[in-house]
Each structure stands twice: as structure tokens, then as C-alpha cells.
Amino acid sequence: MSTPIEVREAGEDDRETLLGFHQSLYKSHRDEVVAADVLPLIEYRDYAQVVEDDVNALLAGRNSHILIAESRGVAVGYITGRTKVELHRVLTQRGIVEDWFVDPERRRQGIGAALLGKLEERFRSVGCEVIESGTWSSNDGARRAHDSLGFREIRVVYRKRL
């Protein structure tokens, strides 16, 4: 029998947990799913500072949504997003998934889907009409998860080192 998962809003008290998840997503996990020859195209000079700045911006962001999944009081994943309004589009307000990570030992248990479901509820409640998410092209697990949760691939970005 699976352990119940609670998804809750993150706050300032969760800063260290968010920093840990962010570091795991943008360094450890990234290094597992992105080929070594591609890393220079996406690398930052000071990851610790980038992660800290990103978490600070999320916590202070007026349009930010940060959710943490817990199992028996232990954080096992998180998702972040923000809303954006573009009046020139047909669907003017969209929710953008920025970060989505589940502890590797807890994947394939519905935690990611639960996090996304709660974020979708948040986006709907503020008037979003569409949700957007991205992942590294070589992250097959995330691509399968997006497909299974109803996303459609609509754009591919290419980079080339000069």
C-alpha cells in the first residue's frame, strides 16, 4: 500500500528544502539526463548563487506558485510555476511550470501528477487558460510524464556553440 501524499503551499520556512530540491534538479538530475557534450551550452558559472537567486525570486514573486509534496512529514518533491498574461494571444493568461522534481526513489508513484494537479488548480483559480512546461530534450522520463499528463510538444529549441 502506498504512503499518502500531502501537497501544500511552500513558504519562507521551506527555504532550505527548496534550495535542496533546486540543487538536485538543476545540477544532480540535470547531469544524469543531459549529455556531457551539451553541458557547456546550459552551464552557469556559480550554481549555488543561481539556485539561491532563483529560490529568492520564487518566494518573493507575486505571480509565483510553489508547492511541496510530503509523505509522513518528509518532503519528497516540489513544483513551481508562475502566471503570465499576453493580451495579444487568443488564450491570454497562461500558467508556466518552471520546476518540477520528485525524489528519484519516489518516482512513478503519482507524486509528480499530484503536484501538477494542484498547480493546475492554482492556475485555473487565477484565470489561466493554458499551462506550459518544458524539460531537457534528453530527459525521456519527463517527456513520458508530460505526454501521459496530456501535454503536447509544440516547440523545440536548438543551441549551437560558436
N, C-alpha and C positions, 0 to 999 in steps of 0.2 A: 504494500500500500504506500502511495506517495505521501510525502510530508506536505501539509497545507502551506500555501504561499500567500503572504500578505504583501500587497503593493501599496506603498504610501508615498506621500509627498516628502521630498528631501528638504532639509533646511540647513542653516548655518552649523548646527550641531553635527551634521553629517559630512563636514568638510574633509576630514581625513579619509573617510570611506570613499568619497567621491574622487579624491586625489589618487587613491589606490586603484580604483576601477579605471580611471582615466589613464593612468600609467600602464596598467595591464592592457588596455585596449590599444593605445597608441604606440606602445613600444613592444611589449612581450608578444601579444597576439599578432600585431602587425608583422613582426619578424617571423612568425610561423606561417603566414599566408601570403606574404609578398616576397617575390624572388629577390635575391641579393643584388642582382644587376639593376633592379628597379629602385632600390632603396635610395640612391643618391637623388633621384627625381622627386622624392617626397620627404627627405630628411630635414630636420630642424637642427639648428646649431646648439640650442640649450633646451633639451626636452623638459627638464624639471621646471624651468621658467615658463615654457609654453603651456605645460599642464596646469601649473598654478594660475597663470593668467586666464586660461580658459575656464577653470572652475570658478574663479572670482567673477568673471563676466556672467557665467550661468547663474550664480547665486544672486547677483545684483540685477540681472536682466528683467526688465518689466514684461517682456514677452516670452520669457523662458519658462519651461516646464521641466522639472527634474523629479523623477520617480525612482524609488528603490524597492526592489523585491527582497523580502526577508523570509527565511524559514526558521521557525523557532527562535526569532530574535537575531538571527545572523544574516547579514546582507549577502545575497547570492547573485545580484545583478542590478543593473540600472539602465535607465533610458532617459535621454534628454531631448528636448525639442524646443522650437520657437515658432512663433507665428509671423507671417509676412503678408502684407497687403500690397497688391499690384492692381491698381484700378484699371489699367489698360487691358487686363486679361478678362476672359469670359468668366472663369472661376477666380474671383478677385482675392479671396483670402485662402492661404494655404498653411498647413502645418508642416514643418520640416523636422524630420527626425535627424538629430545631429550625432548622437552617441547611443549605442545600444550594445550592451555587453552582459553576458551571463558567465559566471564562473565555469570554466571548462568541465569540471566534474559534475556540474548540474545541468548541462545542456541536454536537449532532446527530452525534457520533462514538462514542456509547456510554459516555462518561466518567461522566455522571450515573448511568446504570444500573449501572456498575461500582461506583461509590461506594455507591449504595443497596444493591446486592447484598452488599457487605462489611459494611455496617452491619446489614443483616438477619441475617447470620451471627452478628454480635456479640450482637444482641438474642436470637436463638434460644439461643445458648450460655449466657445468663444466665437463661433460662426465660421469656422473653416469649412471649405467645400471640397478640399482635396488634401491628400497627405503625400509627402515626398520623402524618399530616403535614398541613401547611397551606400556603397561598400566598395572595397577594393575589388578589381576585376578578377583577381585570382582567389578570392575568398569564396570557394564553392559552397561551403556550409551556409554562409549568409545569403548567397544568391538563391539557394534552395529554400531557405526560410522565407525570403521575400516572395518568391514565387508561390509558396504554399499559403501565404497570408494575403494573397490577392493583388500584389504589386505587379506592375508591368514595366519592363525595361523600356525606357523611352529615349535615353541619350547615353552616348559613350564618349568619354573624354580621353584624348591621346596626349602624351607628352614625349618630347624628344630632347635629349641633351645636345646642346650646341658646343 
